Amino acid sequence: MLNRSLPLLLATVLLAACSEQPAPKAEAPAPIVQANQLRFPAEHPQLKLLTFAAAAPAQAITIELPAKLVWNEERTQRIYPSFAGRVMSIQADVGRRVAAGTTLAQLASPDFGQAQSDTARAEADERLTAKGLQRQRELFDAGIVARKELEQAEADHARAQAEVERAQARTRLYGSAGGVNQQLALRSTISGVVVERNLNPGQELRPDQAGPGVPALFVVTDPTSLWIQIDARESEAGIVRAGTRFELSIPSLPGQKFSGKVITASDFIDPLTRTIKIRGLVSNPERRLKAEMLATARFERSFDNAVVVPAAAVLLRGTRQSVFVRTRPGEFERRAVELEYEGPQQVVVSKGLRPGEEVVVDNALLLARMLRLAEEEARGTDKGDEDVQAGKTADGVAKK
């Protein structure tokens, strides 16, 4: 009988052992919250999630801004048709160096011929009025005509002269040497290099083919000097001023450095990109730089009585910035700070931190959340105490 009950007893013991639940692990004690401070017990698991960085004195930092090279518009001419016409010959192509006054293309233009005809007609009228004026003076000197007729002849001649000057100035502006030949020359008024050509022989041109978005027939520029367009953030508005020097690096030209100078900065912020448009000047005597190249402009900025910390350490609460400072091992204090510069990797703190103080970099939001929950719990407890006190007062009044 004993032998039969022994296996049953062993099975019962094993079943009881399997049904036992493992002992629950002890939860980590909550940190102690006091004002803006958090105090963790030693070896608290949350401490292993935090990383720290010491605030370093801010001496000088390098600010990198995106930029693009463009033609120097003060040394660039874009040539558009002034009259409708047909391209008869092209005398300059891309890459050719030209002097001021060089003919780039020749057009046959009836509209320009009309302007030449107006000039010739004005000159003929001026000669006719000059002869009439001379005749009236002779007659006036002989006492045959009155002074009124002489003055009328003088006025007619003056108007004819004014019309001649106007017509000649118009045709001279477009290079006409006189006569009516309907030949319109497209000329460069500056010395430089032809960098664009957008016309072909026999092409019909019209004056309305000019304006934004329409390519010029020719672009002549001096490529030894280029403009650089820089997009600066709002925080860089104080350092990117006219006269500021910067260093330029080009991804397509590794290892080569160029220098430039800011010549102007816009007085408004672009509403789309929220950036300030900066224009700089870069010397390019060897013509290694090309227009439309992307670049990075580096500015050096120095600070006095400020410290540098990683940007991840700064938290935004409403409209104010703050950091968590490790005052002692396991103790952290939330402290309001004022920033003088905000960069993508580092920020410069002008008030609220001293050199050498350690700030929480990674998982600073964890401390902020724990502090916020403690504040909300404290406010809830205070509100409950006020409700209890108000109930006691109401009971006392009711009993009376």
Secondary structure, DSSP 8 states (H G I E B T S, - for coil): -HHHHHHHHHHHHHHHHHH------------EEETTEEE--TT-GGGGG--EEE-EE--EEEEEEEEEEEE-GGGEEEE--SS-EEEEEE---TT-EE-TT-EEEEEE-HHHHHHHHHHHHHHHHHHHHHHHHHHHHHHHHTT-S-HHHHHHHHHHHHHHHHHHHHHHHHHHHTT--SS---EEEEE-SS-EEEEEE---TT-EE-TTS-STTS--SEEEE-TTEEEEEEEE-GGGTTT--TT-EEEEE-TTSTT-EEEEEEEEE-SS--TTT--EEEEEEEE-TT----TT-EEEEEEEEE-SS-EEEEGGG-EEETTEEEEEEEEETTEEEEEEEEEEEE-SSEEEEEES--TT-EEE-TTHHHHHHHHHHHHHHHHHHHHHHHHHHHHHHHHHHHH-
